[in-house]
Amino acid sequence: MNIPRSSFPRIVIIGGGFAGISLAKKLKNKNAQVVLLDKHNYHTFQPLLYQVATGGLEAGSIAYPIRKVVQEYQDFYFRLANVKEIDTENKKVLADIGDLYYDYLVIATGSKTNYFGNKEIESFSMAMKTIPQSLNIRSLILENFEQALLTNDINERNALMNFVIVGGGPTGVELAGALAEMKKAILPKDYPDLDIRKMGIHLVQGSDRLLDAMSVQSSQKAEDFLHGLGVSIWKNVRVTNYDGRTVTTSSDLAFDTATVIWAAGVKGAVINGLKKEAVIERADRIKVNEFNQVLGYDNIFAIGDIALMASEKNPQGHPMMAQPAIQQGNLLAENLIRKLKNKEMKPFEYNDKGSMATIGRNKAVVDLPKWHFHGVFAWFVWMFVHLFSLIGFKNKAVVLMNWVYNYIKFDREGRLIIRPYKKKNIQSFTTDEI
């Protein structure tokens, strides 16, 4: 990888998500050589991916170049690489661009969509974990309406205008709300020769309530907001299959649809090479102790979504969200510096600052440790927190300007088919996947 030798210990970080970037920032100009590896050259602000998918924001406004983050850091290197395996015996990471020796390794690879072993759903549904995937969804939504204009088959037209979102967590709820707002204010003007009233938005949730990680009050309010926007909510229903045309479920409910967006779960993005006992197979997460050390290793750490730190308070580990990842990254930087100085490391304690979700214009729910609220004020709080969390002044300014414009004009000008995307040829749906 052409990383120069250094007199300082080498810390290799795999992953430039919330955890990896937080760690990298805190290791700035310390007595260590730091190498950050990621398969993308940018950091993605994942909480706003749904706005890219629905034309509210352009992709560049929620992405930030990793090299710009670290460009003034001394003895710090970034390499665009896809890490395939870890050789723990020889302390090396094996990537598509070569091998790299490490003194300390930090795995911050995050999570990926969990299809729970269903290959057909994986093949025919749409995931939304990356910017390219969000752009694919945006193109597919718009292409469906273009195709609906051309077909004379009523059943096919209805399927093209029918959208099924699987998973009632924040991603599913926010995406359903954004689609409902498009149906209400944008699509009727864009497609006056289509009866947009026939557009269906279905949110399918396997448990008995939406946002089941939030309070009952917030869950119910989110459901009320979605009902008010015309979203059909199906609870205690599991999707069992999707063949590209028909969604089957655990009940007698079925949907004919050209678009299924899968937001029903995630699992860790594990890299091969660790001991079997260090990985929880079902969730693909790595077991770590209170210092984020991988079980069985002294010099390998895991942080963020990939790490499972079981405790009495959190027996299933911390939630796979940005805040635990950021906090673990910040503390691990301090602990690595302490370890290099032969000092004791500090145990991690998660500070739960709360959770929130937006359903649409003037509609959001917020759970703080001692306060739950919803409505317009919650919506402004949601916007402020997300705006403040973006990396880069330009991104903050662009997102703010887009939000102000969208609010005043009730419009989403990002509804562009920049990179065409077509699903596989299933029954009456034509064209090849691009």
C-alpha positions in Angstrom: 0.0 0.0 0.0 3.1 2.2 0.0 2.7 3.4 3.6 6.1 4.7 4.8 7.7 3.2 7.9 7.4 5.1 11.1 9.0 5.2 14.5 5.5 5.3 16.0 3.2 2.3 16.4 0.8 1.9 13.5 -3.0 2.0 14.1 -5.1 0.7 11.2 -8.7 1.7 11.1 -11.1 -0.2 8.7 -14.1 1.9 7.9 -14.8 5.6 7.5 -18.3 5.7 9.0 -19.4 7.5 12.2 -17.2 5.3 14.4 -14.1 5.3 12.2 -14.2 9.1 11.5 -14.7 9.9 15.2 -11.7 7.8 16.1 -9.6 9.3 13.3 -10.3 12.8 14.4 -9.4 12.2 18.0 -6.1 10.6 16.9 -5.0 13.7 15.1 -1.3 14.4 15.5 -0.8 11.9 18.3 2.3 9.7 18.7 1.0 7.1 16.3 0.9 6.4 12.6 -2.7 6.1 11.6 -3.9 4.4 8.4 -7.6 4.6 7.5 -9.0 2.1 4.9 -12.4 2.3 3.3 -14.0 1.1 0.1 -15.4 4.6 -0.6 -13.4 7.8 -0.6 -16.2 9.6 1.3 -18.1 9.6 4.6 -21.9 9.1 4.3 -24.3 10.8 6.6 -26.7 7.8 6.6 -29.7 9.3 8.5 -30.5 11.5 5.4 -30.2 8.8 2.8 -34.0 8.6 2.5 -34.0 12.3 1.4 -31.7 11.4 -1.4 -33.9 8.5 -2.4 -37.0 10.8 -2.5 -35.4 13.8 -4.3 -35.2 16.1 -1.3 -31.4 16.3 -1.3 -28.6 15.6 -3.7 -26.1 12.9 -2.8 -23.2 15.3 -2.6 -24.8 17.2 0.3 -24.7 14.2 2.7 -21.2 12.9 1.6 -17.9 14.4 2.6 -14.4 13.4 1.3 -12.4 11.4 3.8 -9.2 12.9 2.5 -10.4 16.4 3.3 -11.2 15.3 6.9 -7.6 14.1 7.4 -5.6 16.3 5.1 -3.8 18.2 7.8 -3.1 15.2 10.0 0.6 14.3 10.5 1.6 10.7 9.8 -1.9 9.9 8.7 -2.8 8.0 5.5 -5.9 7.1 3.7 -6.2 4.2 1.2 -9.2 3.3 -1.0 -9.4 -0.4 -0.3 -11.8 -3.3 0.2 -10.4 -5.4 3.1 -11.0 -9.1 2.4 -9.4 -10.7 5.5 -7.5 -10.2 8.7 -4.3 -12.3 9.3 -4.3 -12.1 13.1 -1.2 -14.4 13.4 1.0 -12.1 11.3 -0.8 -8.9 12.2 -1.8 -8.0 8.7 -4.9 -6.9 6.9 -5.4 -8.4 3.4 -7.1 -6.0 0.9 -7.7 -5.8 -2.8 -4.8 -3.3 -3.1 -2.3 -5.3 -1.0 -1.4 -6.2 2.5 -0.7 -4.0 5.5 1.0 -4.7 8.8 -0.6 -3.2 12.0 0.4 -2.8 15.6 -3.2 -2.1 16.6 -6.3 -2.8 14.5 -9.7 -1.2 14.8 -12.6 -2.7 12.9 -15.3 -0.1 12.2 -17.0 -1.6 9.2 -20.5 -0.8 10.3 -23.5 -2.8 9.2 -25.3 -4.0 6.1 -28.8 -5.0 5.2 -30.0 -8.2 6.7 -32.3 -10.3 4.5 -32.5 -13.1 7.0 -31.3 -15.7 4.5 -34.1 -15.0 1.9 -32.3 -14.9 -1.5 -35.3 -13.9 -3.5 -36.0 -10.9 -1.3 -32.3 -10.0 -1.5 -32.4 -10.3 -5.3 -35.6 -8.3 -6.0 -36.0 -5.8 -3.2 -34.1 -2.5 -2.8 -31.8 -1.8 0.1 -31.0 1.7 1.4 -27.7 1.6 3.2 -25.4 3.5 0.8 -25.6 6.5 -1.5 -25.6 4.4 -4.7 -28.5 2.4 -3.3 -30.4 5.6 -2.5 -29.8 6.9 -6.1 -31.1 3.5 -7.4 -34.3 3.9 -5.4 -34.8 7.5 -6.6 -34.3 6.4 -10.2 -36.6 3.4 -9.8 -39.4 5.4 -8.2 -39.4 7.9 -11.1 -39.0 5.3 -13.8 -42.0 3.5 -12.4 -44.2 6.5 -13.0 -42.7 7.0 -16.5 -43.5 3.4 -17.3 -47.0 3.7 -15.8 -47.7 6.4 -18.3 -46.9 4.0 -21.2 -48.7 0.8 -20.2 -52.4 0.1 -21.0 -52.5 -2.8 -18.5 -54.3 -1.5 -15.4 -52.9 -4.2 -13.2 -49.3 -3.4 -14.3 -49.9 0.3 -13.9 -51.2 -0.2 -10.3 -48.2 -2.4 -9.5 -45.8 0.3 -10.8 -47.6 2.8 -8.5 -47.6 0.6 -5.5 -44.7 0.8 -3.0 -44.1 -1.6 -0.2 -41.7 -0.6 2.6 -40.7 -3.5 4.9 -39.6 -2.4 8.4 -41.2 0.1 10.7 -38.1 1.5 12.3 -36.8 5.1 11.7 -35.7 4.3 8.1 -39.0 2.8 7.1 -41.1 5.5 8.9 -39.2 8.4 7.4 -39.2 7.0 3.9 -42.9 6.3 4.0 -43.6 9.8 5.2 -41.4 11.3 2.4 -43.1 9.2 -0.3 -46.5 10.3 1.1 -45.5 13.9 0.8 -44.4 13.4 -2.8 -47.8 11.8 -3.5 -49.6 14.7 -2.0 -47.8 17.7 -3.4 -45.4 16.8 -6.2 -46.4 13.8 -8.3 -49.9 15.1 -9.2 -48.2 18.1 -10.8 -45.4 16.1 -12.5 -47.8 13.4 -13.8 -51.2 15.1 -14.4 -52.2 12.3 -16.8 -51.9 9.7 -14.1 -54.4 9.2 -11.3 -51.9 9.6 -8.4 -54.7 8.9 -5.9 -54.2 5.2 -6.9 -50.6 5.3 -5.7 -50.3 3.0 -2.7 -47.7 3.3 0.1 -47.6 0.3 2.4 -45.5 0.1 5.6 -45.2 -3.5 6.8 -44.0 -4.1 10.4 -43.4 -7.5 12.0 -44.0 -6.3 15.6 -47.1 -4.7 17.2 -46.0 -1.1 16.8 -43.8 1.2 14.7 -40.6 2.6 16.1 -40.5 -0.1 18.7 -37.2 1.2 20.1 -38.9 4.5 21.0 -41.5 5.2 23.6 -45.1 4.0 23.1 -46.2 7.6 23.0 -43.9 8.4 20.1 -44.7 5.2 18.3 -48.4 6.0 18.4 -48.0 9.6 17.3 -45.8 8.5 14.4 -48.5 6.0 13.3 -51.1 8.8 13.6 -49.0 11.1 11.4 -48.5 8.4 8.8 -52.2 7.6 8.7 -53.0 11.2 8.2 -50.7 11.2 5.2 -52.4 8.3 3.7 -49.9 5.5 4.4 -51.3 2.0 4.9 -49.7 0.4 8.0 -49.7 -3.3 8.5 -48.5 -4.5 11.9 -47.8 -8.0 13.2 -47.1 -9.0 9.6 -43.9 -10.6 8.3 -42.9 -10.5 4.6 -42.0 -14.1 3.7 -41.1 -13.6 0.0 -41.0 -11.3 -3.0 -40.5 -12.6 -6.5 -40.2 -9.3 -8.2 -44.0 -8.9 -8.7 -45.9 -10.2 -5.7 -45.1 -9.8 -2.0 -46.3 -12.7 0.2 -46.6 -12.4 3.9 -47.2 -14.5 7.1 -50.9 -13.7 6.8 -53.3 -13.9 3.8 -52.1 -10.3 2.9 -50.3 -10.0 -0.5 -49.2 -7.0 -2.6 -48.6 -6.7 -6.3 -45.8 -4.2 -6.6 -42.8 -3.3 -8.7 -41.0 -1.8 -5.7 -40.1 -3.3 -2.4 -37.8 -1.3 -0.1 -36.2 -3.5 2.5 -35.6 -1.7 5.8 -36.4 -4.7 8.1 -33.0 -5.2 9.7 -29.3 -4.9 9.6 -26.3 -7.1 10.5 -22.7 -6.5 11.0 -20.3 -6.2 8.1 -17.9 -8.8 9.4 -14.4 -9.4 7.9 -13.0 -12.9 7.7 -10.1 -14.0 9.9 -11.2 -13.6 13.5 -11.7 -16.6 15.8 -15.1 -18.2 15.5 -15.9 -17.5 19.2 -15.3 -13.8 18.7 -18.2 -13.5 16.2 -21.9 -13.9 17.0 -23.0 -15.7 13.8 -26.7 -14.8 13.7 -26.1 -11.1 14.0 -22.7 -11.0 12.4 -21.4 -8.8 15.2 -18.1 -9.0 17.0 -18.0 -9.6 20.7 -16.0 -6.9 22.6 -15.3 -6.2 26.2 -15.9 -2.9 28.0 -12.8 -1.4 26.3 -14.0 -2.4 22.8 -11.3 -5.1 22.6 -12.3 -8.1 20.5 -12.6 -11.2 22.7 -9.4 -13.2 22.5 -7.2 -10.4 21.2 -5.2 -7.7 23.0 -4.4 -5.5 19.9 -7.7 -5.8 17.9 -10.7 -3.5 18.7 -14.2 -3.2 17.2 -16.4 -0.1 17.4 -19.8 1.0 16.1 -22.5 -1.2 14.6 -20.1 -4.2 14.2 -19.3 -4.3 17.9 -21.5 -6.1 20.4 -20.7 -5.1 24.0 -23.0 -7.1 26.1 -23.7 -5.8 29.6 -26.4 -6.1 32.3 -28.0 -2.9 31.1 -27.7 -3.9 27.4 -27.6 -7.7 27.1 -28.0 -7.5 23.3 -25.4 -4.8 23.0 -25.9 -1.1 22.2 -28.3 0.0 19.5 -26.8 0.1 16.0 -27.1 3.8 15.6 -24.7 6.8 15.2 -24.5 7.9 18.8 -23.0 4.7 20.3 -20.6 4.6 17.3 -19.4 8.2 17.8 -19.0 7.7 21.6 -17.1 4.5 21.2 -14.8 6.1 18.6 -14.0 9.0 20.8 -13.3 6.9 23.9 -11.2 4.3 22.0 -8.9 7.1 20.7 -8.3 8.1 24.3 -7.8 4.5 25.3 -5.3 3.8 22.5 -3.2 6.8 23.6 -3.4 5.6 27.2 -2.4 2.1 26.1 0.6 3.4 24.2 1.7 5.1 27.4 1.1 1.9 29.4 -1.8 3.4 31.3 -5.1 1.7 32.2 -7.9 2.1 29.7 -11.3 3.5 30.7 -14.4 1.3 30.3 -17.1 2.5 27.9 -20.4 3.8 29.3 -23.1 4.7 26.7 -24.7 8.1 27.3 -28.1 7.7 25.7 -29.0 11.2 24.5 -32.3 10.1 23.1 -33.8 9.2 19.7 -36.0 10.9 17.1 -37.7 10.4 13.8 -39.3 12.7 11.3 -42.5 11.8 9.4 -42.8 14.8 7.2 -43.4 18.5 7.1 -44.0 19.8 10.7 -44.2 16.2 11.9 -41.6 14.5 14.1 -41.3 12.6 17.3 -38.5 13.0 19.8 -37.6 10.9 22.9 -35.2 12.5 25.3 -34.2 10.7 28.6 -36.8 12.6 30.6 -39.0 14.2 28.0 -41.1 13.0 25.0 -42.6 15.4 22.5 -43.9 15.6 19.0 -45.1 17.9 16.3 -43.6 21.2 14.9 -41.2 21.8 17.8 -39.9 18.2 17.5 -39.5 18.7 13.8 -37.3 21.7 14.3 -35.3 19.9 16.9 -34.8 17.0 14.5 -33.6 19.4 11.7 -31.2 21.2 14.0 -29.6 18.0 15.4 -29.1 16.5 11.9 -27.9 19.8 10.4 -25.4 20.2 13.3 -24.2 16.6 12.8 -23.2 16.9 9.2 -19.5 17.2 8.3 -18.4 20.4 6.5 -19.8 23.9 6.4 -20.8 23.6 2.8 -22.9 20.5 3.4 -24.6 22.2 6.3 -25.3 25.3 4.2 -26.6 23.3 1.1 -28.8 21.1 3.2 -30.3 24.1 5.1 -31.0 26.0 1.8 -32.6 22.9 0.4 -34.8 22.4 3.4 -35.9 26.1 3.4 -36.6 26.0 -0.3 -38.5 22.7 0.0 -40.6 24.1 2.9 -41.5 27.4 1.1 -42.2 25.8 -2.3 -43.4 22.4 -1.1 -41.1 20.9 -3.7 -38.2 18.4 -4.2 -36.1 19.4 -7.1 -33.7 16.5 -6.8 -36.1 14.1 -8.6 -33.7 13.4 -11.4 -32.9 10.1 -13.2 -29.2 10.6 -13.3 -28.2 6.9 -13.4 -31.0 4.7 -14.8 -31.9 1.6 -12.8 -34.2 -1.1 -13.9 -35.2 -4.3 -12.0 -34.7 -7.7 -13.4 -37.1 -9.1 -16.0 -40.0 -10.6 -14.0 -43.3 -11.4 -15.6 -44.5 -8.3 -17.3 -41.7 -6.0 -16.1 -39.2 -5.5 -18.8 -35.6 -4.3 -19.3 -32.4 -5.6 -17.7 -30.8 -4.5 -14.5 -28.2 -1.8 -15.0 
